[in-house]
Amino acid sequence: MESESLIFSFFLIFTGAAIVSTLALYFRQPLLVAYIAIGVILGPFGLGYISDPTLLTDISEFGIIFLLFLLGLDMQPGKLLVTLKKTFLVTLASSFIFVILGFGTGLLFEYSLTESLVIGFSLIFSSTIIGIKLLPTTVLHQKHMGELMVGILLMQDFIAIFLLAFLDSGNIGQSSALRVLLAFPLLLLFAYLATKYVLVRLIGKFDHFKEYIFLLAIGWCLGLAELAVAMGLSAEIGAFVAGVALATSPISLYIADRLKPLRDFFLILFFFSLGAQFNISLLSTIALPAITLAAVALIVKPVCFRYLLHRLSERNRLAWDAGLRLGQISEFSLLIAFVATQSGVISETASLTIQAAAIITFLVSSYIVVLYCPTPIAINPKLRRD
């Protein structure tokens, strides 16, 4: 892809995304649906204006790397442990139930054991975008609800990160699993020592040079990502560890704030490339399993979370509220489908099934939350909370 065609591709992607995003906002949909849609429209299986999205796919992976780096930056160990203790059992029990249901759904439609297992794991995760972004910002509502939501979503994120490490190795349950288990603690140890004896001192000495801190953060993130790859892990795992290592630094909030626009730029490309690789000619093949998987998520997940949270002594109304907000498949499921396909663990058909089911749940769940839960964009004025 030449520079001129790359510039033209960027023009199509971001202008098209801006137009489709406007429509998405009017219909109260998450913006990532718009990014995927414009990818389907412009990609090789749509209008074909971008016939080879390979380069864009490579570039877009930076978005996932920065996403996990920022996720790590938000995870201060002390605060993280307190939050996770409250929701550990709920997340663990619900994850087991969802894996069984997803695995059974995969087998029902004659996917292989490995593909069915990946489909089962993809059902664990709920969308951070829908779950958190549609929460009211008012302290009275969000204080306890926010703790529950963040705790469950963070536990799910941990599961996703470890799953990504195994999927990226391409050999689930084989010798690569042992390599991952050995390499991960070594990576953590290196990150801890490098942060304590090098990064913190550099940040303390040159923190008034904001451009330098920005460059140091990017270099640290990408450097640890490359080290993780060299150790047999994934770049995403390295980026996450890099973020966690810096989470206790007083400059972490500044780094997170400055990197968010860069993350969003690359994430738009990631979701676009995901849509561009969506083979719409296979829709007839995946329609029934995708709709079934989406229906399982939309019906079972709210009920399951409501039951588990109510058993945890949460009020019935709050338990239902949290259940509805968590009742969809996650953007992490899209990432898992992408990595599993790239590693040759699952077929294109299984990957498209997960992607289509996730998109369906994004659309339906957004309307459910807007209709029945307190949110800044609620249709019912009585439920509208800023």
N, C-alpha and C positions, 0 to 999 in steps of 0.2 A: 504494500500500500504506500503510494508516494505521498510526499508532504502535502501536495495540493489536495489529493483525494482525502487525506486525513483531516485537513481543515474543513473540507466540504462535508465530511462525515460528522464532524463535531457540530457544524452548523445545522445539519439535519436533526441530529440527536437532541441538541439543547433547545433549538427552536420548536421542534416537534413536541418535546417533553413539556415545554412551557405552555403550549396550546392545549395538549391533552390534560396537563395538570390543572389548568383553569377549569376544564369540564369536571375533573375529578373533585375539585373543591366545591363546585356548585352542587354536586350530588353527594357531598360529604363522604368521599372515599379517601383511603390513604394514598399518598402520592406515589408510593412504590408501584401500585397497580398501574398508574399512568406510565411510569418508566418501562414496565414490562410490556404494556400495550403498544407503546411507540416502537419498541424493539420488534414485536410481532409484525407490526404494519410495515416497517421499513426494511426488515431483515430479508434473508434469501428465500424464506418460505412465504413472505408477504409480497410487497411490491418490488422487492429486490433492489432497492436503491443502494443498500449496503450488502453486497453479495458475499463478502469475506470478512466476517466479524472476528477472525482469529486474533488480529493485533489488538483490537478493542478489548477482547476477552483478557489478553495478557495485561493490558494497561489497567483494566477494571479491577484486577485482583489487588491492586494497591488499596482500593476502597475497603476491602475486607480486612487487610492488614491494619489499616488505620482504625477501623471500627473496633477490632479486638484490642488494639493498643489503648484506645480511649476507654474501653470497657475495663481494662486492667487499672487504668489511672483512677477510676472511681471506686476501686475496691481496697480501701484502707483496711488492713487485717483486723484491727480491733473492732471497728464498727461492723465489719463484714460478719464476724463470728457471732455477734449478738443478733444480727438480723437473721442469719441462717438458722440459728438454734430454734427460732420461733416457727419456722416453716419447713424444717428438715423432713419430719415424718409425713407431712402432707404431700410434699414434692416427691418423696421416695415412693409412697403408696400409689399416688396418681400416675407416676411414670411407669410403674410395673403394670398397672391396669391398661394404660394406653399402648404400651409395647405389645401386650397380649392381643388387644383388639386390632391393632394395625397389622400384626403378624398374621392373625387369622384372616383378615381382609385380603392380604396379599396371597395367602394360600388359596382362598376362595376363588380368586381369579387366575389361579395357576401360575403365579410367579414362583421363581425358585426360592429355596429356603433362605439363601443370603439376601435376595431382593426383598423377600417378605420381612426379613429381620430389619433391613434398612427402612422399609416402609413403616414398620412398627416403631422404630426409634424416631422417625420424622414426626410421628403423631404426639410425641411427648411435649414438644415445645409450643408455647403460646407466644403471640406476637408482642414484642416490647413496644412497637410503634402504636398498636391499637390499645394495648393494656395501659401504658403510661401516658401517652400523648392525649388520650381522651379523659384522663382524670382531671377533675377540677383542681385549680391551684389554691383554693381556699383551705386554710390550715385545719379548720374544724373537721372538714370531710376527709382531707387527704392524710392527716397525721397517722391514724391507725391503718386505714385502707392502703395508704402509700407504703407503709412498712410491710404489710402482707404481700402486696403486689411485687414490690422490689425483692423481697426475700424469696418468693417462689420463682420469679424470673431469673434471679441470680443463680439459684440452685440449678435451674434448667440450663443456664448458660454454661455452668461448669460441666454438666453432663455433655453438652454439645461440643465443648472444647476437647474433652477427652475422646469423644467419639470421632471428631475430625482427625485427631492424631492417628487413630487406628485405621480409619478409612483412607487417609492419605498414604499409608504404607501399602495399601492394596492387598493385604493378607490378613484378614480378620481372624484372630484366634490362633495364628501360626507363630513362627519364630519372631516375626516383626513385633508382635505384642510384647514379648519379653524385652526387645530392644527399646521399645517406647517406654516401658516401665523403668528401665535402667537409665535411659537418656534424659528423661524428664527431671528427675531429682538433680542430676548433674547440671542441667541447664539452669535450674532454680538456684543452685549453689553459686554458679558463676555469676548470675545476674545479681545476687545478693552482695557478693564480694566486690564486684565491679561498681555497683551503685554506692556502697558504703565507702570505699577507698578511692574512687576516682570521680564518679559523676557528682556526688554530693559536694565534694570539694571544689570541683570546677564550677558548679552552679553557685555555690556560696561566694566564690571569688569574682565571677563575672556576671552575676545576676542582673546588673544594671544595663548590660548589653542584650536587649531583648531579641535582636536578630540572631545573636549567637546562641541563646537558649533555644530558639526555634529550630535552628540548624542542628544543635546538639541532640534535641529530642528526636528529630527525624532520623539522624544518623544512628542513634541508639536503637530506635525502633527497627529500622531496616537491617542494621548490623546484627542484632540478636535474631531477627527473622532468618537471615542467611546462616547464622551459626546453627540454628535449629534444623534447617534443611541439611546441613553438613552432618548433623548428628543422627539423621534418620527421622526427624520429626517434621512437622510442617511449618511453613513460614508464619502461618496464623498463630500457631502455638508460641513461637518465638516472640511475636509481637505482643501477645497477651502477657507473657512473662515479663517482657520489657516494661509494660505499663504497670503491672503489680509492683515491680521493683521500685518504681518511681512514685508510687501512690502516697508514700509517707513524706515525700519532699514537699516543702511549703510552696514550691513553684509548680506543683502538679496541676492546680486549677488554671493557672495561666497557660500551661502547655495544652491542656484539654480545650480551653477556649479558642486558642489560636489554630489548633489542628482541625476543629470541627468543619470549617468551610472546605478544607482540603479533603477531608473524609467524604463530605457530601458530594463533591465533584466526582470523585472516583466511584462512589456508590451508585450514582446515576448511571455511569457507564456499566457498572456491574449488572444492575437490573435490566438495563437496555440489552446488553449482550446475552443475558439469560432469555429475554423475550425473543431476540434475534435467532437463537438456537432452538426455539420452540417450533417443532415440526407440525404445523397445523394439519398436514395430510394424515397424521396419525390420530387425529381427534376422535374419529369414529371407533378406533381401537381402544382408546383409553377413557372414553366418555363415561361408560358405566362404572368401571373401578374408581375413577376419580370422583364421580358424584357420590358413590357409596362411601368412600373414605372421607369426603367432606361432610357427608351427613352424619357419620359416626362421630367426627370431631365436634360438629355443631350441636348435636343432641347429647352425647355422653359426657363431654368435658365439663359443661356447666353443671350438670347434675352431680358428677363425681366431685368436683371442687366444692360444691355447695354442701354435700354430705360430709366430706372430710373436714372442712372448716367448721361446720356446725358441731361435729364431734370434738373439735378442738376448743369448744366453748364459745365460739363466735356466735353473735346474734344471727337469727335466721335471715333477716333482711340483708345484713352485710355479707353473709355467706353467699346468698344468691347474687348479690351485686358483683362480688369478686368472681364468682363462677361464670357469669355472663361476660365479664371483661376478659376472662382467660379462655373463652370457648372458641378458639380458632387454631389453625396451624400457623407456625412462625416463619418469619423471614430466615431464621436459622435453618429451617427445614429445606428451604430453597438452596442454601449454601451446602447442606449435607448432600442433597441430590446432585448438585454440581460437582462436588469433590468426589463423590462415589462414582459418578460417571467418568470423570477424568481419570480416575485410578483403575477403571475397568471392573469395579466391584459389582455394578448393576448395569442393566441395559438402558438404552435410550428410552424405551417404552416405559420402564419402571420409573425413570427419572421424570418423564413428562407426566406420569400419573401423580407423583408427589407434587410437582409444580402446579398442575391444573387444580388439584384438590386444595392446595394452599391459597391459590387465587380466589377460588369459590368461597372459601371461608373468610378471606379478607373482606370480600364484598358483602356477604350476608351478615357476618359478625359486626361489621361497622354499623350497619343499619339497626341491628338489635341493640347495640350499646347506645346509639343515638336516640332510639325510641324509648328504651326502658330504664336507662341509667342516668344519674346526674352527670352532666358533661357540659363543657362550655358551648357546644354546638347542638344541644338537645333540641328536638323538634317541639316537644312539650315545654312551654315557658316555665311550668312548675318545676321541671327537672333541670332547667338551665342554671349552671353554676360556673362562675368565672374562676 
